[in-house]
Amino acid sequence: MQLSTPSDILQAIARFVKTSRLSANITLDELAERSGVGIATLARIEKRGVCSTDTLVRALAALGRLERLLAALTPDEPASIADLRAQHVTKPRQRARRKT
């Protein structure tokens, strides 16, 4: 699945949270109690994917799915020495040196 727009990504978040909750057989009330997030906020997440980062982290933690977010935020391991060197290439100077 290719997510090309911010709207697509928000919808993917909405589907992921709702699917995770339903597969765990948890009601919105139970998730609200476990996460400390209001029911209306959770319903909005499941409908539009819109929420703060803090709210998303709390909801995913309560669903036991926080590892998925952490995996997305973990940088990929370099595949080779060349990849590692490419990550540490120095940037060219942006300004000229001061004349004295």
Backbone torsions as a table, in degrees:
resi	resn	phi	psi	omega
1	MET	NA	129.1	178.2
2	GLN	-104.6	126.3	178.1
3	LEU	-103.3	112.2	-171.6
4	SER	-105.5	-18.1	-177.8
5	THR	-128.8	159.2	175.3
6	PRO	-56.8	-35.4	178.8
7	SER	-63.8	-40.3	177.1
8	ASP	-61.7	-41.7	-178.7
9	ILE	-66.8	-41.9	177.7
10	LEU	-62.4	-40.3	177.5
11	GLN	-65.7	-36.0	177.5
12	ALA	-65.6	-39.8	176.5
13	ILE	-62.5	-45.3	180.0
14	ALA	-58.1	-47.8	-179.8
15	ARG	-63.7	-40.9	-178.2
16	PHE	-63.3	-45.9	-178.9
17	VAL	-64.7	-46.2	-178.5
18	LYS	-65.2	-45.8	179.4
19	THR	-61.6	-40.9	178.9
20	SER	-63.2	-42.4	-179.9
21	ARG	-65.6	-46.2	-177.8
22	LEU	-67.7	-38.0	179.6
23	SER	-68.7	-25.4	176.4
24	ALA	-86.7	-1.8	-179.8
25	ASN	57.5	46.9	-179.0
26	ILE	-114.6	134.5	176.6
27	THR	-80.6	164.4	175.7
28	LEU	-59.9	-38.5	178.5
29	ASP	-60.0	-45.0	-179.8
30	GLU	-65.7	-41.8	179.1
31	LEU	-65.0	-38.2	177.6
32	ALA	-61.9	-42.7	179.8
33	GLU	-66.6	-43.8	-178.4
34	ARG	-68.7	-36.3	-173.7
35	SER	-94.4	-20.5	-175.4
36	GLY	77.8	18.0	179.3
37	VAL	-108.4	139.7	-178.6
38	GLY	-63.8	152.6	-179.3
39	ILE	-61.7	-42.8	-179.4
40	ALA	-62.6	-38.5	178.7
41	THR	-66.1	-43.2	178.5
42	LEU	-63.8	-40.2	178.0
43	ALA	-63.3	-38.9	178.1
44	ARG	-65.3	-39.9	177.4
45	ILE	-60.7	-46.5	-177.6
46	GLU	-68.8	-23.3	-179.2
47	LYS	-90.5	-43.8	-173.7
48	ARG	-121.7	-12.9	-178.6
49	GLY	77.8	9.8	-175.4
50	VAL	-94.1	123.7	176.9
51	CYS	-170.9	170.5	175.0
52	SER	-78.5	162.3	177.9
53	THR	-61.5	-41.3	179.5
54	ASP	-59.0	-44.7	-179.5
55	THR	-64.8	-42.3	178.7
56	LEU	-62.5	-43.9	179.6
57	VAL	-62.0	-44.4	-179.6
58	ARG	-64.5	-41.2	179.9
59	ALA	-66.8	-45.6	-179.8
60	LEU	-65.7	-36.8	177.6
61	ALA	-63.2	-43.1	179.9
62	ALA	-66.5	-27.4	178.1
63	LEU	-87.3	-5.4	-177.6
64	GLY	72.1	27.1	-176.7
65	ARG	-119.4	16.8	-177.7
66	LEU	-63.7	-27.1	-179.5
67	GLU	-61.8	-28.9	178.7
68	ARG	-66.1	-40.5	177.4
69	LEU	-68.1	-43.7	179.3
70	LEU	-62.2	-37.6	178.2
71	ALA	-63.4	-37.6	179.7
72	ALA	-69.6	-26.1	-177.3
73	LEU	-93.7	-8.6	-179.0
74	THR	-82.7	125.9	-179.9
75	PRO	-64.8	147.4	177.5
76	ASP	-67.7	145.4	175.2
77	GLU	-73.2	139.9	176.7
78	PRO	-61.9	138.4	-178.1
79	ALA	-81.6	-24.3	-177.7
80	SER	-150.9	172.1	176.4
81	ILE	-61.8	-38.8	179.8
82	ALA	-61.3	-40.1	177.1
83	ASP	-63.5	-42.2	179.4
84	LEU	-62.9	-44.1	178.5
85	ARG	-65.2	-37.0	-179.7
86	ALA	-64.6	-29.7	178.7
87	GLN	-70.1	-24.8	-174.1
88	HIS	-110.9	26.7	177.5
89	VAL	-72.3	131.6	179.9
90	THR	-74.6	142.7	-179.5
91	LYS	-80.3	146.3	176.8
92	PRO	-67.2	153.0	179.9
93	ARG	-60.7	142.8	179.7
94	GLN	-95.1	-19.9	-178.9
95	ARG	-130.0	156.7	176.0
96	ALA	-76.8	156.7	177.3
97	ARG	-71.4	152.8	176.6
98	ARG	-67.1	139.3	176.0
99	LYS	-89.4	137.5	-179.4
100	THR	-109.6	NA	NA
